[in-house]
Amino acid sequence: MTTNTRTATAFEELTGLMGLMTGAEKHGPAATSTLDVLWVLYDRVLRVTPGTADDLERDRFLLSKGHGPMAYYAVLAAKGFIDPELLPSFGAYDSPLGHHPDRTLVPGVEISSGSLGHGLPLAVGSALGLRARGLTDPAVWVLIGDAEFDEGSNHEAVAFAGAYGLDRLHAVVIDNSSATHGWRGGIAARFAAEGWSVATVDGRDHEALYAAFTAEHPGRPRVVVARVEPKGH
């Protein structure tokens, strides 16, 4: 990836905010693999702010990849959802910033996550519920790790969303080669087979991510597979 695809000033701020979070069990690689995707979403795509976090017409973002919330907390702090002064308390007994996000404690967090495989089914339910209520403008976004596709619940969610044409549903899969089993033909092929609109991009390239996130996909849910360096590299 070339450095000119990132905004240097923004990333200096984000890495500085992440650096405030110390202690054991940080799941650092899981967090850094998501940082670019999270920033592009919150900076340029999602229609939600601290002032509209409870608005029915807001976009919903669900973090399914709950093992690495450091990047998520840094982005929420950069965008004013939480006070940056909370970041050094990350993981402490009395801190709202746990090793997995808690929707009852952290402003802007839509779901409490951590257990793999729950986020996509919850996002499908959210999109279906919004449709049932006649709320056709809000988009639902879910960030997933590739290892989560070892869980069967995701296969059911992919099939359901495609069959029901949930076109306000968007999934972003961070592919850092963590999956144990993998999907024949690749992750994107599995979604495509169920009727999703698909794209695979460099997960560090902000312009490629933005283009993939904002592409039209009438009548179909959308998935963007964001490839990053393999875990441990």
LUMKEDREN-163609 format. One record per residue (C-alpha): residue number from 1; residue in one letter; x, y, z. Coordinates in nm, 3 decimals, decimal comma. Layout:
// LUMKEDREN-163609
<NUM; A; <X; Y; Z>>
...
//
This chain:
// LUMKEDREN-163609
<1; M; <0,000; 0,000; 0,000>>
<2; T; <0,126; 0,349; -0,078>>
<3; T; <0,117; 0,608; 0,198>>
<4; N; <-0,068; 0,863; -0,014>>
<5; T; <-0,390; 0,662; 0,018>>
<6; R; <-0,411; 0,762; 0,386>>
<7; T; <-0,454; 1,099; 0,551>>
<8; A; <-0,133; 1,124; 0,751>>
<9; T; <-0,260; 1,375; 1,009>>
<10; A; <-0,567; 1,167; 1,090>>
<11; F; <-0,362; 0,853; 1,129>>
<12; E; <-0,111; 1,021; 1,354>>
<13; E; <-0,403; 1,118; 1,578>>
<14; L; <-0,551; 0,768; 1,572>>
<15; T; <-0,226; 0,589; 1,644>>
<16; G; <-0,164; 0,835; 1,926>>
<17; L; <-0,506; 0,758; 2,074>>
<18; M; <-0,444; 0,384; 2,044>>
<19; G; <-0,112; 0,432; 2,220>>
<20; L; <-0,298; 0,556; 2,527>>
<21; M; <-0,446; 0,210; 2,576>>
<22; T; <-0,200; -0,010; 2,758>>
<23; G; <-0,208; -0,331; 2,961>>
<24; A; <-0,237; -0,701; 2,886>>
<25; E; <-0,478; -0,871; 2,646>>
<26; K; <-0,500; -0,577; 2,410>>
<27; H; <-0,544; -0,796; 2,101>>
<28; G; <-0,330; -0,542; 1,919>>
<29; P; <-0,313; -0,718; 1,579>>
<30; A; <-0,691; -0,763; 1,573>>
<31; A; <-0,732; -0,393; 1,638>>
<32; T; <-0,476; -0,260; 1,391>>
<33; S; <-0,619; -0,479; 1,114>>
<34; T; <-0,946; -0,284; 1,138>>
<35; L; <-0,817; 0,070; 1,183>>
<36; D; <-0,831; 0,181; 0,819>>
<37; V; <-1,178; 0,038; 0,760>>
<38; L; <-1,316; 0,195; 1,077>>
<39; W; <-1,171; 0,535; 0,996>>
<40; V; <-1,307; 0,547; 0,641>>
<41; L; <-1,650; 0,439; 0,763>>
<42; Y; <-1,675; 0,691; 1,046>>
<43; D; <-1,502; 0,975; 0,864>>
<44; R; <-1,668; 0,950; 0,524>>
<45; V; <-1,956; 0,702; 0,509>>
<46; L; <-2,164; 0,649; 0,823>>
<47; R; <-2,448; 0,891; 0,889>>
<48; V; <-2,413; 0,900; 1,266>>
<49; T; <-2,259; 1,152; 1,506>>
<50; P; <-2,253; 1,189; 1,884>>
<51; G; <-2,558; 1,412; 1,851>>
<52; T; <-2,756; 1,162; 1,642>>
<53; A; <-2,651; 0,839; 1,815>>
<54; D; <-3,010; 0,782; 1,934>>
<55; D; <-3,184; 0,909; 1,620>>
<56; L; <-3,406; 0,648; 1,452>>
<57; E; <-3,280; 0,762; 1,112>>
<58; R; <-2,910; 0,708; 1,197>>
<59; D; <-2,694; 0,450; 1,028>>
<60; R; <-2,610; 0,153; 1,249>>
<61; F; <-2,257; 0,017; 1,288>>
<62; L; <-2,211; -0,322; 1,455>>
<63; L; <-1,865; -0,442; 1,556>>
<64; S; <-1,875; -0,820; 1,532>>
<65; K; <-1,495; -0,849; 1,539>>
<66; G; <-1,511; -0,778; 1,910>>
<67; H; <-1,171; -0,917; 2,004>>
<68; G; <-0,995; -0,597; 1,904>>
<69; P; <-1,186; -0,287; 2,016>>
<70; M; <-0,880; -0,066; 2,062>>
<71; A; <-0,913; 0,080; 1,712>>
<72; Y; <-1,289; 0,118; 1,762>>
<73; Y; <-1,242; 0,313; 2,084>>
<74; A; <-0,976; 0,531; 1,922>>
<75; V; <-1,208; 0,618; 1,633>>
<76; L; <-1,500; 0,684; 1,869>>
<77; A; <-1,276; 0,915; 2,068>>
<78; A; <-1,152; 1,094; 1,756>>
<79; K; <-1,511; 1,151; 1,647>>
<80; G; <-1,632; 1,277; 1,985>>
<81; F; <-1,841; 0,982; 2,101>>
<82; I; <-1,621; 0,922; 2,405>>
<83; D; <-1,374; 1,134; 2,601>>
<84; P; <-1,013; 1,056; 2,500>>
<85; E; <-0,922; 1,083; 2,869>>
<86; L; <-1,100; 0,750; 2,919>>
<87; L; <-0,862; 0,563; 2,690>>
<88; P; <-0,583; 0,499; 2,944>>
<89; S; <-0,838; 0,313; 3,159>>
<90; F; <-0,893; 0,053; 2,884>>
<91; G; <-0,946; -0,292; 3,033>>
<92; A; <-0,940; -0,170; 3,395>>
<93; Y; <-1,189; -0,314; 3,644>>
<94; D; <-1,392; 0,005; 3,677>>
<95; S; <-1,356; 0,127; 3,317>>
<96; P; <-1,643; 0,140; 3,065>>
<97; L; <-1,389; 0,044; 2,797>>
<98; G; <-1,374; -0,331; 2,831>>
<99; H; <-1,182; -0,582; 2,624>>
<100; H; <-1,512; -0,627; 2,441>>
<101; P; <-1,742; -0,327; 2,375>>
<102; D; <-2,050; -0,293; 2,595>>
<103; R; <-2,348; -0,112; 2,442>>
<104; T; <-2,476; -0,008; 2,786>>
<105; L; <-2,149; 0,162; 2,880>>
<106; V; <-2,001; 0,315; 2,563>>
<107; P; <-2,188; 0,586; 2,368>>
<108; G; <-2,237; 0,500; 2,002>>
<109; V; <-2,189; 0,125; 2,046>>
<110; E; <-2,484; -0,064; 1,897>>
<111; I; <-2,414; -0,417; 2,023>>
<112; S; <-2,212; -0,580; 2,299>>
<113; S; <-1,976; -0,809; 2,113>>
<114; G; <-1,701; -1,058; 2,174>>
<115; S; <-1,835; -1,404; 2,094>>
<116; L; <-1,748; -1,482; 1,733>>
<117; G; <-2,025; -1,529; 1,481>>
<118; H; <-2,297; -1,313; 1,637>>
<119; G; <-2,255; -0,982; 1,457>>
<120; L; <-2,376; -1,071; 1,109>>
<121; P; <-2,697; -1,242; 1,230>>
<122; L; <-2,764; -0,938; 1,451>>
<123; A; <-2,705; -0,706; 1,155>>
<124; V; <-2,947; -0,910; 0,942>>
<125; G; <-3,207; -0,881; 1,216>>
<126; S; <-3,147; -0,507; 1,244>>
<127; A; <-3,188; -0,453; 0,871>>
<128; L; <-3,502; -0,666; 0,863>>
<129; G; <-3,644; -0,482; 1,164>>
<130; L; <-3,581; -0,141; 1,011>>
<131; R; <-3,753; -0,253; 0,692>>
<132; A; <-4,053; -0,379; 0,889>>
<133; R; <-4,083; -0,039; 1,059>>
<134; G; <-4,073; 0,144; 0,728>>
<135; L; <-3,732; 0,298; 0,798>>
<136; T; <-3,576; 0,268; 0,455>>
<137; D; <-3,298; 0,528; 0,484>>
<138; P; <-3,078; 0,395; 0,767>>
<139; A; <-2,797; 0,167; 0,655>>
<140; V; <-2,673; -0,119; 0,870>>
<141; W; <-2,299; -0,190; 0,865>>
<142; V; <-2,126; -0,483; 1,034>>
<143; L; <-1,751; -0,542; 1,064>>
<144; I; <-1,653; -0,910; 1,069>>
<145; G; <-1,327; -1,099; 1,101>>
<146; D; <-1,256; -1,377; 0,853>>
<147; A; <-1,216; -1,630; 1,136>>
<148; E; <-1,581; -1,577; 1,226>>
<149; F; <-1,679; -1,772; 0,916>>
<150; D; <-1,578; -2,087; 1,099>>
<151; E; <-1,915; -2,035; 1,277>>
<152; G; <-2,223; -2,178; 1,106>>
<153; S; <-2,446; -1,889; 1,213>>
<154; N; <-2,280; -1,671; 0,953>>
<155; H; <-2,363; -1,907; 0,668>>
<156; E; <-2,732; -1,890; 0,762>>
<157; A; <-2,719; -1,512; 0,786>>
<158; V; <-2,553; -1,477; 0,445>>
<159; A; <-2,815; -1,698; 0,282>>
<160; F; <-3,108; -1,523; 0,451>>
<161; A; <-2,993; -1,170; 0,368>>
<162; G; <-2,943; -1,257; 0,003>>
<163; A; <-3,278; -1,428; -0,030>>
<164; Y; <-3,460; -1,135; 0,131>>
<165; G; <-3,274; -0,870; -0,068>>
<166; L; <-3,170; -0,667; 0,237>>
<167; D; <-3,018; -0,385; 0,036>>
<168; R; <-2,959; -0,161; 0,340>>
<169; L; <-2,727; -0,424; 0,486>>
<170; H; <-2,351; -0,387; 0,440>>
<171; A; <-2,083; -0,624; 0,567>>
<172; V; <-1,711; -0,558; 0,579>>
<173; V; <-1,489; -0,862; 0,624>>
<174; I; <-1,134; -0,812; 0,748>>
<175; D; <-0,937; -1,088; 0,578>>
<176; N; <-0,606; -1,141; 0,758>>
<177; S; <-0,591; -1,514; 0,684>>
<178; S; <-0,713; -1,613; 1,031>>
<179; A; <-0,987; -1,858; 0,933>>
<180; T; <-0,925; -2,222; 1,015>>
<181; H; <-1,140; -2,374; 0,740>>
<182; G; <-1,192; -2,103; 0,479>>
<183; W; <-1,453; -2,103; 0,206>>
<184; R; <-1,406; -2,275; -0,126>>
<185; G; <-1,342; -2,009; -0,388>>
<186; G; <-1,281; -1,744; -0,125>>
<187; I; <-1,498; -1,536; 0,106>>
<188; A; <-1,643; -1,310; -0,165>>
<189; A; <-1,750; -1,609; -0,375>>
<190; R; <-1,963; -1,744; -0,093>>
<191; F; <-2,152; -1,415; -0,062>>
<192; A; <-2,189; -1,384; -0,439>>
<193; A; <-2,343; -1,730; -0,458>>
<194; E; <-2,618; -1,610; -0,222>>
<195; G; <-2,697; -1,301; -0,428>>
<196; W; <-2,488; -1,036; -0,253>>
<197; S; <-2,309; -0,753; -0,431>>
<198; V; <-1,939; -0,811; -0,363>>
<199; A; <-1,601; -0,639; -0,382>>
<200; T; <-1,253; -0,735; -0,265>>
<201; V; <-1,007; -0,450; -0,197>>
<202; D; <-0,683; -0,359; -0,024>>
<203; G; <-0,789; -0,303; 0,336>>
<204; R; <-0,526; -0,031; 0,382>>
<205; D; <-0,621; 0,175; 0,075>>
<206; H; <-0,866; 0,443; 0,186>>
<207; E; <-0,978; 0,545; -0,162>>
<208; A; <-1,039; 0,185; -0,266>>
<209; L; <-1,234; 0,125; 0,055>>
<210; Y; <-1,444; 0,438; 0,006>>
<211; A; <-1,526; 0,348; -0,353>>
<212; A; <-1,629; -0,003; -0,251>>
<213; F; <-1,835; 0,124; 0,043>>
<214; T; <-2,029; 0,374; -0,167>>
<215; A; <-2,093; 0,162; -0,479>>
<216; E; <-2,456; 0,119; -0,579>>
<217; H; <-2,612; -0,223; -0,514>>
<218; P; <-2,989; -0,197; -0,573>>
<219; G; <-3,195; -0,482; -0,437>>
<220; R; <-2,900; -0,670; -0,287>>
<221; P; <-2,696; -0,661; 0,033>>
<222; R; <-2,334; -0,555; -0,006>>
<223; V; <-2,011; -0,709; 0,121>>
<224; V; <-1,661; -0,567; 0,098>>
<225; V; <-1,373; -0,804; 0,173>>
<226; A; <-1,082; -0,593; 0,300>>
<227; R; <-0,755; -0,781; 0,265>>
<228; V; <-0,477; -0,693; 0,506>>
<229; E; <-0,145; -0,850; 0,597>>
<230; P; <-0,172; -1,200; 0,750>>
<231; K; <-0,205; -1,214; 1,127>>
<232; G; <0,134; -1,222; 1,293>>
<233; H; <0,312; -1,025; 1,016>>
//
